[in-house]
Amino acid sequence: MDFVDVFIQELLEKGQQSIELIKSYLQEKEHAILNELYRLFHTIKGSASLVGFSGFKELFHFIEEFFKRQSAGEEVLTDDVLARILSVMPELLKKNTDLSDEELEKYKLIIEGKSETTSSVASATTEALPIEILQELLSKTLSAENSLMRTDTKNALREVRILKSKLISMVENSYYVKLKKLLANFDALVLQEATLNKKKVRLNLELGEEHIEKKDSQMLIDMLVHLVRNAIAHGIESPEVRILRGKPEVGTITLRSYIKENELYLEIEDDGNGIDFEKIRKKAAEKNLSHLRPEDVIFVPGFSTKEQADGTSGRGIGLDVVKNFSTARGGDVELVTSPGKGTKFIVHFPVKSFLVRVIVASGDGTQFCIDSRDVLEVVSQPRMANDNNEKIVHKSNLYDIAYACQNPRFGIITNSGKAILVDNILGIFDGQISNESYGAVKGFVKNIFVYPLPIIAPESFTKVLTKQQDTKRILIVDDSVVTRTIVSKFLKNFGYKTIEASSGIEALEVIKKSSPDAVICDVEMPGIDGFEVTKRIKEQKPKIPVILFSTLTHEQLAKGLEVGADAYISKDEPPEQLLRLIEKLIRES
């Protein structure tokens, strides 16, 4: 470890100490804390000088001077200055190189109050995997392989499950960050903003074990920062006003999280003024927005009731960020407010998962999955409630039949009040999920079979008691039996009939005798290739859509379009993309 590494480690330790000390001083006002901060910043300045980090040396000298003047009685060290120092510290602790001239100037301006403060909240980082973990995973993989070679399948399955468990844990740690960890320093933001607004505010964190994707972590932080700043600037009253109103002089902001019906809920609640809808109506009228409800107009980009912008509010940004964050993820924002009592924003959006546990079922030859979280129970020989076959009865409760095959042997009872009747349950499996939605399909699960299986949303499933009459037929042309089998099986799961042809000649014979609704054609095949097949199909029956299903160069793609192909999709693309393309072309043909 060189001296720079030693300095970075010391910066992390003493920088974190300084954050905690500033927070303590702003709450307790003990003069001895200022002396300890003076000592810490002086130490960091000296260490930065020793390793040649002139940017850090100058910045901490600049910070140290505030404490020096305070100690000498030349100048009072204000809470505002401490709050601004608090705001820049988390960013400084993320550095592993010296500060640039631009960064140095930026931080100086923030501390002097000449530039806007930062959020004081660190985003999630991705950590490298230790070599010991990789070695252990390799060892487990080899053990499983060797067990299989010895035909010791029981031991191999045990090894694979251990390996799977460790991999899941590793991927989760790489893919997600827990809200508790992400928001660990959020109290510093509240303290910082309260100090700058001359208010007293306490933060209550009521967080469970919920997590969010790391790629969304910074956007989530930005959203919560806007809500907290709004609560402090607009919601929480000054200590004097709160006392006059019979409230504690210290305001409260509560941030809570929980999971409900597979959605992550985040509530940001304050006990302040509440929202003045009459004031919002007047401002909306001035901006020609009177056609919108006050509850909606506050989310319009650029809308603010403040006449003049300051460092934390009135800039016309904030709530539109909150709305955009949630709706972009299939969620929404709810507002609950009461005059004189406070305001609560409820942000919710679906929880994404890279892994899902599903029940795989089949009915009349169609295979599909139900998310295990949607299932209450699986029963054998479900009992119909009446002769109309519209409901089943189970444990004295009635369930509407969302789907039924011809001869059901099992009933899947879901928490949406629906029952799905199938002729076979293939098992319960873990698989990777693709969140591509498609009608009643809320995603696809991979790694169970060679082709993805649709995950059905029970509440959106349409009742099917007889097979679909208007079944579309797809001609699959490929010399690979594996490709034909996989694509055919996948399409059959969505109600399509398939015709398979192993060569261009065979495909053209099919075209002569019938007119499929679409053709999926490989390019490189013995005899006549896919380009020639496409050309002849278009000459005979130009209205049949042809999809070239291969990996093409730009020149080959141009040739395919020239001979009349309607679309091209690579074999590397997820099968669900092929499904969407087929549906689109059939609809337009």
BELVENBEL-V10139 format. One record per pair of residues at least 6 apart in sequence whose ideal C-beta (glycine too) atoms are under 8 Angstrom apart, sorted by the first residue. I is the first residue (numbers start at 1). J is the second residue. Records with the same first field share a line. If there is no record, write none. Layout:
I->J + J
This chain:
3->50 + 51
4->51 + 53
6->51
7->47 + 48 + 50 + 51 + 53
8->95 + 96
10->43 + 44 + 47
11->44 + 47 + 56 + 92 + 93 + 95
12->93
14->40 + 43 + 44
15->44 + 89 + 92 + 93
16->93
17->40
18->37 + 40 + 41 + 85 + 89
19->86 + 89 + 90 + 185 + 188
21->33 + 36 + 37 + 40
22->37 + 82 + 83 + 85 + 86 + 89 + 188
23->86 + 187 + 188 + 191
24->30 + 33
25->33 + 34 + 37 + 82
26->79 + 82 + 83 + 86 + 191 + 195
27->191
34->67 + 70 + 71 + 77
35->71
37->67
38->64 + 67 + 68 + 71
41->60 + 63 + 64 + 67
42->60 + 64
44->56 + 60
45->56 + 57 + 60 + 61 + 64
48->54 + 56 + 57 + 60
49->57
52->98
53->98 + 99
54->98
55->98 + 99 + 100 + 101 + 103 + 104
56->92 + 98 + 99
58->104
59->92 + 99 + 104 + 107 + 108
62->108 + 111
63->85 + 111
66->75 + 77 + 81
67->77
69->75 + 77
70->76 + 77
79->195
80->113 + 195 + 196
81->111 + 113
82->195
83->117 + 191 + 192 + 193 + 195 + 196
84->110 + 111 + 112 + 113 + 117 + 192 + 196
85->111
86->120 + 188 + 191 + 192
87->110 + 117 + 118 + 119 + 120 + 189 + 192
88->107 + 110 + 111 + 117 + 118
89->120
90->118 + 120 + 121 + 122 + 185 + 188
91->107 + 118
92->107
93->122
94->122
99->107
106->115
109->115
110->116 + 117 + 118
116->311
117->192 + 196 + 311 + 312
119->189 + 221 + 222 + 225
120->185 + 188 + 189 + 192
121->182 + 183 + 185 + 186 + 188 + 189 + 221 + 224 + 225
122->185
123->182 + 217 + 218 + 221
124->177 + 181 + 182 + 214 + 217 + 218
126->174 + 214
127->173 + 174
129->170 + 174
133->166 + 170
136->166
137->163 + 166 + 167 + 170
140->159 + 162 + 163 + 166
141->163
143->159
144->156 + 159 + 160 + 163
147->153 + 155 + 156 + 159
148->156
164->430
168->355
171->354 + 355
172->211
174->214
175->213 + 214 + 354
176->211 + 212 + 213 + 214
177->211 + 212 + 214 + 217
178->209 + 210 + 211
179->207 + 208 + 210 + 211 + 212 + 257
180->205 + 207 + 209
182->212 + 217 + 220 + 221
183->205 + 207 + 224 + 255
186->203 + 205 + 224 + 228 + 255
187->203 + 205
189->225 + 228
190->201 + 202 + 203 + 228 + 232 + 253
191->201
193->201 + 228 + 229 + 232 + 233 + 312
194->200 + 201 + 232 + 236 + 251
196->311 + 312
197->232 + 233 + 312
198->238
199->232 + 236 + 237 + 238 + 239 + 251
200->239 + 249 + 250 + 251
201->232 + 236 + 250 + 251 + 252 + 253
202->250 + 251 + 252 + 253
203->252 + 253 + 254 + 255
204->252 + 253 + 254 + 255
205->255 + 256
206->254 + 255 + 256 + 257
207->255 + 256 + 257
208->257 + 258 + 259
210->257 + 258 + 259 + 264
212->220 + 264
213->352
216->329
219->325
220->325
222->321
223->321 + 322 + 325 + 347
224->255 + 266 + 268
226->317 + 318 + 319 + 321 + 322
227->268 + 318 + 319 + 322 + 345
228->253 + 255 + 268
229->312 + 313 + 318
230->313 + 318 + 319
231->253 + 268 + 270 + 272 + 343
232->251 + 253 + 312
233->310 + 312 + 313 + 314
234->272 + 273 + 275 + 305 + 313
235->251 + 270 + 272 + 273 + 274 + 342 + 343
236->242 + 251 + 253 + 270 + 271 + 272 + 273
237->245 + 247 + 251 + 272 + 273
239->249 + 250
240->249
242->248 + 249 + 251
243->249
245->340
247->271
251->270 + 271 + 272
252->270 + 271
253->268 + 269 + 270
254->267 + 268 + 269 + 270
255->266 + 267 + 268 + 269
256->266 + 267 + 269
257->264 + 265 + 266 + 267
258->265
259->265 + 351
260->348
262->350 + 351 + 373
263->331 + 348 + 349 + 350 + 351
264->348 + 349 + 350 + 351
265->346 + 347 + 348
266->346 + 347 + 348
267->344 + 345 + 346 + 347
268->344 + 345 + 347
269->342 + 343 + 344 + 345
270->342 + 343 + 344
271->341 + 342
272->342 + 343
273->339 + 340 + 342 + 343
274->337 + 338 + 339 + 340 + 341 + 342 + 343
275->294 + 298 + 335 + 337 + 343
276->305 + 339
277->294 + 295
279->305
280->294 + 297 + 298 + 305
281->290 + 294
283->303 + 304 + 305
284->290 + 292 + 294 + 297 + 303
287->303
289->297 + 300 + 303
292->300
295->335
297->303
298->319 + 335
299->319 + 320 + 322 + 323 + 333
300->320
301->316 + 317 + 320
302->316 + 317 + 320
303->316 + 319 + 320
304->313 + 314 + 315 + 316
306->313 + 314
307->314
308->314
309->315 + 316
322->333 + 345 + 347
323->333
325->347 + 349
326->332 + 333 + 347 + 348 + 349
327->333
329->349 + 350
330->349 + 350
331->347 + 348 + 349 + 350
332->348 + 349
333->345 + 346 + 347 + 348
334->345 + 346 + 348
335->343 + 344 + 345 + 346
336->343 + 344 + 346
337->343 + 344
352->435
353->433
354->432 + 433
355->430 + 431 + 432 + 433
356->371 + 372 + 430 + 431 + 432 + 433 + 443 + 445 + 455
357->371 + 372 + 373 + 428 + 429 + 430
358->369 + 370 + 371 + 372 + 428 + 429 + 430 + 431 + 445 + 448 + 453 + 455
359->369 + 370 + 372 + 375 + 378 + 412 + 425 + 427 + 428
360->367 + 368 + 369 + 425 + 426 + 427 + 428 + 429 + 448 + 453
361->367 + 368 + 369 + 370 + 410 + 412 + 420 + 422 + 424 + 425 + 426
362->368 + 422 + 423 + 424 + 426
363->403 + 404 + 405 + 408 + 421 + 422 + 423 + 424
364->405 + 406 + 423 + 467
365->492
366->492 + 493 + 495
367->426 + 449 + 453 + 493
368->453 + 454 + 455 + 456 + 493
369->445 + 448 + 453 + 454 + 455 + 456
370->412 + 414 + 420 + 455 + 456 + 458
371->442 + 455
372->428
374->414 + 415 + 416 + 457 + 458
375->412 + 413 + 414 + 415
376->413 + 414 + 415
377->394 + 413
378->410 + 411 + 412 + 413 + 425
379->394 + 410 + 411 + 413
380->409 + 410 + 411
381->409
382->392 + 394 + 408 + 410 + 411 + 419 + 421
383->392 + 393 + 394
384->391 + 392 + 393
385->391 + 392 + 393 + 398
389->401 + 404 + 465
390->400 + 401 + 463
391->398 + 399 + 400 + 401 + 419
392->398 + 399 + 401 + 411 + 419 + 421
393->399
394->411 + 413 + 419
399->411 + 413 + 417 + 418 + 419
400->417 + 418 + 419
401->418 + 419 + 420 + 421 + 463
402->414 + 418 + 419 + 420 + 458 + 459 + 461 + 462 + 463
403->420 + 421 + 422 + 456 + 461 + 462 + 463 + 464
404->420 + 421 + 463 + 464 + 465
405->421 + 422 + 423
406->423 + 466
407->423
408->421 + 422 + 423
409->422 + 423 + 424
410->421 + 422 + 423 + 424 + 425
411->419 + 420 + 421 + 422
412->419 + 420 + 421 + 422 + 458
413->419
414->420 + 458 + 459
416->458 + 459
418->458 + 459 + 461
420->456 + 458 + 461
429->445 + 448
431->445 + 446 + 447 + 448 + 453
432->445 + 446 + 447
433->443 + 444 + 445 + 446 + 455
434->443 + 444 + 445 + 446 + 452 + 574 + 576
435->442 + 443
436->443 + 444 + 574 + 576 + 577
437->443
438->454 + 576 + 579 + 580
439->460
440->456 + 457 + 460 + 461 + 462
441->454 + 455 + 456 + 457
442->455 + 456 + 457 + 460
443->454 + 455
444->452 + 453 + 454 + 455 + 574 + 575 + 576
445->452 + 453 + 455
446->452
449->489
450->486
451->486 + 487 + 489 + 490 + 493 + 575
452->490 + 574 + 575 + 576
453->493
454->493 + 494
468->495
471->495 + 496 + 497
472->495 + 496 + 497 + 517 + 518 + 586
473->496 + 497 + 498 + 499 + 514 + 516 + 517
474->491 + 496 + 497 + 498 + 499 + 516 + 517 + 518 + 519 + 520 + 582
475->498 + 499 + 501 + 507 + 510 + 511 + 516 + 518 + 519 + 520
476->483 + 484 + 487 + 488 + 491 + 498 + 499 + 500 + 501 + 520
477->501 + 503 + 504 + 506 + 507 + 519 + 520 + 521 + 522 + 525 + 530 + 533
478->484 + 487 + 501 + 502 + 520 + 521 + 522 + 525 + 549
479->502 + 503 + 522 + 525 + 526
480->522
481->502
483->522 + 549 + 571
484->500 + 502
486->575
487->498 + 520 + 549 + 575 + 578
488->498 + 500
490->575 + 579
491->498 + 579 + 582
492->498
494->579
496->582
499->510 + 514 + 516
501->507 + 509 + 510
503->525 + 526 + 527 + 528
504->525 + 527 + 528 + 529 + 530 + 532 + 533
505->527 + 528
507->519 + 521 + 533 + 537
508->533 + 536 + 537
510->516
511->519 + 536 + 537 + 540 + 541 + 544
512->540
515->541 + 544
516->544
517->544 + 545 + 586 + 589
518->544 + 545 + 546 + 547 + 582 + 585 + 586 + 589
519->534 + 537 + 544 + 545 + 546 + 547
520->547 + 549 + 578 + 582
521->530 + 533 + 534 + 546 + 547 + 548 + 549
522->530 + 548 + 549 + 550
523->529 + 530 + 531 + 548 + 550 + 552 + 556 + 560
524->530 + 550
525->533
530->548 + 550 + 560
531->559 + 560 + 563
532->563
534->546 + 548 + 560 + 563 + 564 + 565
535->563 + 564
537->544 + 546 + 564
538->544 + 546 + 563 + 564
542->564
543->589
544->589
545->566 + 567 + 582 + 585 + 586 + 588 + 589
546->564 + 565 + 566 + 567
547->565 + 566 + 567 + 568 + 569 + 578 + 581 + 582 + 585
548->560 + 565 + 567 + 568 + 569
549->569 + 571 + 578
550->568 + 570 + 571
551->570 + 571 + 572
552->560 + 568 + 570
557->568
560->568
561->568
566->585
567->581 + 585
569->577 + 578 + 581
